[in-house]
Amino acid sequence: MFQFSPQFDRARRGILASLALAVLAVAGAAPASANDVNVSTGLTLAGGPLAIHGYDPVAYFTEDRARLGQAIHSAKHGNAVYRFVSAANKRKFEAEPERYLPQYGGFCAYGTALGAKFDGDPLLFTVVDGKLYFNLNPEILKKWRADIPGYIVKADRHWRRIRDKSPAELTD
């Protein structure tokens, strides 16, 4: 059985302890209420939880498709971290984040129209009038597309009320 030298083991423990302290410091620095963006539950090395499942928000507009970003091209905006396929897309986002952010924090647009917060699937997207919308699943996407303008009106109205609430708070 292979064993590490005592010096290596001490160094490894020191690095792990430092990393743990850094993560705790970042976690403590984040605002307590970050319910307006659909994010993962863990933190990224960029200092916040991952938004839109790691997909590049710029690619929806420049390539009309969903593209998984890379951790090396990450940018923090608000309480969330976004990933990009390239440094150029990251720069575009940093210059005009509001232009590329998904509507309703990346939650399902149809669900928002109903006053709920469901996970938005970045592969099930629609760009309407320069705005990005996600939906929960293919069936919901089909319903959404049957009356997009009507659902946008409803979702905009509900979003003002539910934006800062957790999804769990809306199940009552």
N, C-alpha and C positions, 0 to 999 in steps of 0.2 A: 504494500500500500504506500502511495506517495504522500509525503508530508512536507509542508512548507517550513522554511526556516523561521525561527522565532522573530527575527527582524522583519521578514516579509509579512508575517501574520500580524504584527503590531502595526505596520504601515497600512495594511489592508483594513484593519479595524478603525484606524484613524481616518482614512479616506471615507469609509462608510459612515462614520459618525459625523464628519463634516458635511457630507451630502445630505444626511438626515436633517441636520440643523438648517441647512440652506433651504430645503423643501419646506420645513416648518416655518421658517421666516417668510418665505413667499406666500405660503398658505395664510399666515396670519395677517399679511399685508392686504389681502384681497377683501373687498367689501363683503359684508355678510349676505346681502341680498343681490344675487346675480341671476334672477329668474327670467330676465328679458332675452336671454340668448340660450338656444338649445346646445348644450355642451356635454362633453364626456364628464365622468365623475372624477377622473384623476387629473393631476397637473402635468404639464409638459415642461421640458427644459427651458422653454421660452418664458415661463412664469405664469401660466394660466391654464385652464382646461381647454381642450381642443374643440373648436367649433366645426360645424357641418361635416363631421366625420372625417376631417382631414382633406376634404376636396377643395380645390382652388376656386374661389369665388369669381376670379377674373376670367377664367377659361369659359365659363358659361356665356360670357358676352363676346369674347374674342374668337372662340372656336365653336360655339353653339353645342358644347358637349361637356359632360362631367369628366374632370380629370383629377386624379388623386395627386395631391401636393406632396412635397418632400419636406422633412423636418429641417433640413438645412436652409430652406427658404421659408421661414416662419416670421410672422409679425403679430404682435399683440395689439389688439384694439379693444378698448373697454375692458371687460372682464374675460375676454376670450382670446385664444390664439388661432390664427388662420394660417394654413399652409398653401404654398404655391408651387407650380411646376417649374418656375424659373425666377431668377432675380428680377427680370424685367416685369413679370406679373406682380411680384411683391412691390416693386416701385410704383406701379400703376395704382395698386390698392392703397399704399401709404399716401399717395398724392390725393386720392379721392375715395376714401373708404365707403362713404355713404352711397356712392354710385354702384358699388359692387356687393354690398351686404344683402343677404336674403331678407325678404320681408318677414315680419312677425318673428324675428330672431332665429329663423331657420326651422321653426315649428311648422307642422302641416297647415297649409293655408286653408284647406277645407275645414279642418278641425277648429281653426281660429274663427272661421265664419259661424261655427256652432257654439263658440264661447269656450273651447277646450284647447289644451296644449298637448298635441300628439307629436311623436318623433317625426321629423321631416326626413324623407329619404332623398339624399342628394342625387340619386339616379333618376328620380321621378320629378322632373323640374319643368317649369314653364317660365319663359321670359315674356312679360306683357308690358308694353309701353316703357321699356327700359328697366323693368323691375323683375327680380328673381323670386320665384315662389316654388316651394317644395310641397310634396304630398306624402301621405303615409304609405300607401300601397297602390297597385295598379287600378283596383276597383274605385278607390277614392279619387285617384287622378282622373278617371273617366267621368265621375260625377262632377268634379271641379270644372272640367273642360266643357260640360254641358251649359254652364252659366257663369263663366269667369267674371264678367263685369258685376253681376249681382252678388256673387260670393265675395268679391273684393270689397264692395260697399259694406256688407255684413261683417267681414273680418276686420276692416278698419275700425268700425264702430266697437266691436268687442275687444280689439287689441288695446284700446285706451283703458279699458276696465281691467283686463287680465294681465297686461304686460308684466307687472311686478309681482305677480302671484306665481307660486310654484304649481306645477301640474297637479300635484296631490291636493292642493287647496281648491281646485276646480271640480273635484269629483263629488262634492257634497250635493 
